[in-house]
Amino acid sequence: MDELIDGSQAKLSNEEILRYSRHLIMPEVTLEGQKKLKAARVLCVGTGGLGSPLALYLTAAGVGTLGLVDFDVVDYTNLQRQVLHHTSDVGRLKIDSAIDKLTAINPFVEIKRFDTYLNSQNALEIFSGFDIIADGTDNFATRYLVNDACVLSNKPNVYASIFRFEGQASIFATEAGPCYRCLYPEPPPPGLVPSCAEGGVLGVLPGLLGVIQATEVIKLILGAGKPLIGRLVLVNALAMRFRELRVRKNPECPVCGTNPTVKELIDYNQFCGIRGEESEAASSAKIPEIQVEELKRRLDAREDIFVLDVREPHEYQIVNIKGHLIPLGDLPTRIHELDSSREIVVHCKSGMRSAKAVDFLRKSGFKHAANLTGGILAWADRIDTTLPKY
């Protein structure tokens, strides 16, 4: 890549020179490289699993201006991997928690906060103030949004994603290299790829991938080494194996190709098949539902209700309400275990998998199947607060 950052106007104080001394004595960095870091403006999209190590190391390295985009709040389930946030931060805005920690690490870094949901209306404006965009998001709609906004604004997209024990990283949207759509032209069908909340993620995995992202950002700023342009690194933490794939620019790509058809940001929820509130409500209306309070009342009255749990066995071991366990994936081959004449209430963790199960059962002739709204999490919140949540 051509030189991305001009650090000629940046000045380092004596305290900064001491702070960054281990950088300055490296021939690949030197004083000039550290000035480039100070002059650089990097935007981190997300301050969660990937954003935590990414922001921590960019701050420690002396990136002069760091932007943070996040609208979420800290939850107990974040603490196993989102190392920017502490137990005392639960309930706070993540961006407030992040700024406290990052400022304490390096007061010489200017932090710009964007406590908002990144969307097609604000992405280009937010991106305009930065040199490099680092994508720490956890959903396909925002990944495609970040990619397209980077291509349209000529900003490198330092990308990573994680799931369970596996992750991947690359640099997209440079002039010479491919963009995210060159690798993944179309998003997967909704529900095909579970989220981390549904499938889980090893706590240290975002640390591995976030540090790779931070490394690539710093290399881009310095103009040093061989950046991950046109290369996709695949990480398997369970086997501790790193593989590399070549990714080529697609001349037919609708965003970065020779004759692009996407010339402005689009509706990415629609592109990824994510329903809006109205269509979601219409879809839910087709699937009978029952609230946890109603189920509790009817079970206490000893009504003939069959409770079906469609989670996985390891989830059942964490917490259960003594339902009959048939994982969603096994339901088609074990449907004979169910009596279509009985009333069946299906539940999972939060209601998503059980809604799919009810839809399948009703199409298979089970006219008395209903979904437990909110799943076992709602039961733990509103019926039996002694139960653990996960």
N, C-alpha and C positions, 0 to 999 in steps of 0.2 A: 504493500500500500504506500501511497505517497504520504509524506509527513502529515500527521493529523493535527498535532498540537504545536503551536509556536510558544515556547516558554521564554523567549528573549526578554520580555518585559517583566517577568516575575522576579521578585526579590525574596531572598531567604534571610530571616533574622539569625543572629548567633544561636538563639535557642533552637530554632528549626534546624540549623546545621548540625547541632549536637544531637537532636532528636533523630535525624535521618542519616547519621554518620555511617551506619552500616550499608546504606544505599550508596552514599557518595564515594566510597572507596571501591565500588565495583565499576570496572571499566565499561560495562554495559549500561550503567546508569549515570554516574558522575554528577557533578553539580548541575550541568545542563539538563540532564534527564530529570532530576528532582524538580527543577524549575518547570519542566513540562508537566509533571504531575501536579504541581501547584496551580498551573494555569488551566488544567483540564476541568471539564464540567461533565459529570457522569450522572445519569438518571437510573436509579434502581426502581424497577416496577415491582413492588411487593417487599414487605419487611418480615416475611415468614420464614419458612424452612431454608430456602435458597437465599433470600434477601438478608438473613441474619449474618452468615459468614461473609457474604459478599460485601455488605456495608461495613462490617467490622474491619475487614482487611483493607478495603479501599480507604477507610478513614485513617487507620494506622499508617498506611503507606504515604499519606499526605496528599491525596487527591484534593485539589483546592475547593471545588464546589461539588457537593453531593446532593442530588435531588432524591426525595423519597415519595413514592406514590403508594398510599394505602388508606383504606377507609374502615378496616376491620378492627375488632377489639380482641384483646388477649383472652384466651380461653385456657382452662386447665389442660385440655388435650393438646395444646400447642407446645407445652413446656418440655416435652420429651425430645424435641428437635430444634425449636426456634430459640436459639441460645441468646438472642438479644433481649429476651423477655424473662423476667423473674417471677417467682410465685406472688410477690407483692404487687405485680403489675396486672394480675387477673382482673378483668373488667375495664381496664384502661384502653384508650385508643392505642393501637400498636405504634402509630407514628409518634405519639408522645413518649411512649416507653423507649422507642428506638433513639429518638433525639437525645434523651437523657444519657443513655449509655454511650452514644457516639461522641457527644460533647465532652464527656468525662475522659474518653480515650484520647481525643486530640482536639483541643480548643482552637487550633489553627484552621480547621476545616469549616467552611461555610455550608450550612445545611439548609436546603430549601424544601419546605413541606408542601405536599399536595394531598390533603386528607379528603380525597374524593374518589369516586369510582371512575376508572379510566374508560372512556367511551369514544365513539366516533366523532362526537361534538368537541371534545376537549383535547384529544391525543396530539394532534398536530401542533396546537398552540403550546402545550406543555413540552413537547419534544424540541420545539424551536430554541429553547434556552440551553440545550446541552449538546455535547460533541458525540457522546456514546450512550447507547441505551442498553441496559442489562436487564434481561427478562427473567424475573423470578416468579412468574405467575403459575397457577396450578389448574388452569382450565383452557380448553381449546379456543373458545371464542376470543379470549384476551390475547392468546398467543398469535392468532391470525391478525388481530387488530394491531398488535405491536409490530409484527412483521410488515404489514402493509404500510403502516405509518412510517416505519424506518425506511422502506424503499422510497416512498413518496417524498420524504424529507432528507434523503441521502445521509442517513445516520447508520453506523454499524449496529447490528443487533447481536449482542453477546448472549447466547441462549443456553439454557439448561432445563432439563425436566427430570423428575424422579418418580419412582413407583416401587414400593416394597423393597427389594434388594438391588434394583437396577436403575441406572440413570444414563443420560446422554448429554453431550455438550457440543456446541459448534459456534461459529460466527457467521451470521447471515447478513444479507442486504448490503454488501459492499459492491463496488462497481465491477470488480473482477470475479466475484464469487456468486454462488447461488443464494436464493432466499429460502425461507421456511417452506414456501409453497412449491419450490422446486423439489423438495424432499417429500412433502406431504401435500399433494395438490388438493385433496379433499379431506375434510375432517371425518373421523369415524362416526358411524351411526350413534345417535344419543343412547347412552346407557351401556354401550358395548365395552368401553374402557372404564372400570370403576375409578372413583376418585380416591385420594389417600384416606379420606374419612371412611370409605367403604372397604377398601382393600388393604389399607395400612401402609406404613413406610418405616424402614429401619431408621432410628433416630439419627445415626451418624451419617447416613447417606447424603442428605442435603448439605452436610458439612463438606464432604468430598467434592460434590458438584459445584457448590457455591465457591469453594476455594479455586476450582478450575476456572470458573467465570472471572473471579477477581484477578487471577493470573493473566488471563487473556485480555482483560481490560487494561491492565498495567502494561502489557507488551504492546498493545495498540498505541497507547499514549507515548511510550518510549520509542516506538518504531524499532523495537528489538526482537530478535528471534524469529520464529516461524509461527504466525498466528493460525488459529484453527479455521481458516477460510478454505472452503471446499473440502473440509474434513469433518467427519462426525466421530467423536469419541464415545464408545459404548462402555459403560462400567457395570460389571457384575460383582457386587460386594460379597456375595455369598461364596463365589469361587475366587474372589480377589483377582479378577481378570480384566484387563483393559484391551479393547479391540478398536481398530480404526477403519472407517469406511470412507472411500472417496465419494464426494457429492458434487455433481457437475451442474452448472447453470443450465436451466432448461430454456432454450430459445423460444419455446411455445408458452412459457409461463405467463399467466394473465396479468401478473403484477410487474415482474422484472424482465420479461421476455422482450423480443425484438419489436413486437407490436402489442403492447399491453392493452388490455380491455378494462382493467380496474385502474381508474385514474383518480378516484376519490375513495374515501373510506365508506364502507357499506354497513348494513345491519349485520353484525357478526353473530348475534344470537340466532337470527334467521338462517344465516349461512351454515351454522353448526346444528341447525334443527332444534334449537332450544325454544320451547314454547314461551310466549308471553303470558302475562297473568290471565288474560281473558281466555285464551285457548287452553291454558292449563286448567282453569276452572271448568271449562266445557268438557275437557277430557276427564277430569275427576268426577264430574257429574254422571258420567257413564259407568263409573265403578262404585258400587254401594260401599259406604263407609260406616264405621261405628266408632264412637268416642270411647276412650278408656273408662270413663265414669259409667257409661251405659253397660259396657261389658262386665265391669265389676259388679254392678247391681244385679245383672242377670245371672252371673255365675253364683253370687251369694244366694240367689233365689233358686238355685239348683236347676235352672233351665237346661235343656238338652242342647248345649253348644259345644262344638268340637273346635278347639284352639289349635291352629296349625302354625308352626314356627318354621319359616323358610330361610333362616340364617345358616351359617356354617357350624359344624360341630364345635370348633374351638371358640366360637362366639357363645354358643349355648353353655359351655363350661364357665364362661365369665359370669353370666347372669341369665336366668330364664324364669318364666312363669308357668312352668310345667306343661307347656304345649307339646304336641306331637311334632318331632323334628323331621322334616324332609327338606333338605337344602333346595333352593330354587332350581339349580341346575339338574337335580335328580328328579324333579317333579314329573316330567313327562314319562319316565320309566317306572315311577312308583305311585302313579295316580290310582292304581288298583287298591291301594291301602285306604283310600277314602271312600266314604259313603255319600253318594250324590243326593240322597234323600234328607240328610242331616243339614242343619245350619252350621256353616263353617266360618270362623273368624280367623283371618290370616294376618300374621304380624311378622315384622323383621326388626331391624334396629330403629329405623326412622319412618318407614312407610313406603319407600320407593320400590324395593324388591317385592314386598308383599302386594303392591298394586299390580305389578306385572303378573304375579302368581294368580291373583283374583281374576285378572283379565283372561289368562290362560284357562283357568278352571271354568269360568262362565261360558267360554267358547267351547269347552269340552262337555257341557251339559250340566254343570254344577250351578244350578240357578239360585242357590241359597248361600253363596260365598260372598263375604264382605271383607273389606280391608280395615285393619285397626289403625286409625289415624294417629300418626306420630310414633307408632311402634312402641318398642319396649322402653325407649327413652321417655316417651310421654307417660308411660305407666310408672316409671321410676320418679318422674317429676310430680305426678298428681295423684297417684294411688298408694305406692309404697316407697317412701323416700329413703328407706333403709337399703334399698337395692343399689348396687354400684352402677355407674354409667361409664361408657367407654366411647 
